[in-house]
């Protein structure tokens, strides 16, 4: 399990469409579709390093069943927005 966080998610990201996640060695790339895109391939792009962590966990609580699970985190990913120069 890994934690992923970003520095800024633009309001233009379309939450109804799937994005793409690519992991290559120690780098992660994320592409999220945007609403009212000028080009068909317009996406919000994020990139960041995948860093191993040893002493972090996350508590996942199912509010319906009340079940709680403690999961150990193996990696932390801090994403930064990549600016596109086309506009």
C-alpha positions in Angstrom: 0.0 0.0 0.0 1.2 3.5 -0.8 0.0 7.0 0.2 -0.4 9.5 -2.6 -0.8 13.3 -2.2 -0.7 16.2 -4.6 0.3 19.8 -4.3 -2.8 21.2 -6.1 -5.7 19.5 -8.0 -7.1 21.9 -10.5 -10.9 22.5 -10.5 -10.9 21.6 -14.2 -10.3 17.8 -13.4 -13.3 15.8 -14.5 -14.2 13.4 -11.6 -16.5 11.4 -13.8 -13.8 10.1 -16.1 -11.0 7.6 -15.3 -7.4 8.8 -15.1 -4.1 7.0 -15.9 -1.4 6.0 -13.3 2.0 4.9 -14.5 4.7 3.6 -12.1 8.3 3.4 -13.6 11.1 2.4 -11.2 11.0 5.2 -8.5 8.8 7.7 -10.4 5.0 7.9 -10.6 3.1 9.7 -13.4 -0.7 10.5 -13.1 -2.9 11.9 -15.9 -6.4 13.1 -15.1 -8.9 14.2 -17.8 -10.2 17.8 -17.7 -13.6 19.2 -18.4 -14.2 21.3 -21.5 -10.8 20.4 -22.9 -9.5 22.3 -25.9 -7.8 19.2 -27.2 -9.0 15.6 -27.0 -5.8 14.7 -25.2 -6.0 17.5 -22.6 -5.1 16.2 -19.1 -3.9 17.5 -15.8 -0.5 15.9 -15.3 1.3 15.1 -12.0 4.7 13.5 -11.4 6.6 12.6 -8.3 9.0 10.2 -6.7 8.1 7.0 -5.0 9.9 6.9 -1.6 9.9 3.8 0.7 8.7 4.3 4.3 9.1 1.9 7.1 7.0 3.0 10.1 3.7 4.4 8.8 0.2 2.9 8.8 -3.3 4.0 7.8 -6.5 3.1 9.6 -9.3 2.1 7.2 -12.8 2.2 8.7 -15.9 0.7 6.9 -18.7 3.0 8.2 -21.3 0.5 7.0 -20.0 -2.6 8.8 -18.0 -0.9 11.5 -15.0 -3.0 10.6 -11.5 -1.3 11.0 -8.3 -2.5 9.4 -4.8 -1.2 10.1 -2.7 -1.3 6.9 1.1 -0.8 6.8 2.3 1.7 4.2 5.3 0.7 2.1 5.7 3.8 -0.1 4.9 7.6 0.0 4.3 9.5 -3.3 4.2 13.3 -3.3 2.9 14.5 -6.7 3.6 17.9 -8.2 1.5 19.4 -11.0 3.3 19.5 -14.4 2.5 22.6 -16.4 1.8 22.2 -20.1 3.1 25.0 -22.4 0.5 24.6 -25.2 -2.0 27.2 -23.8 
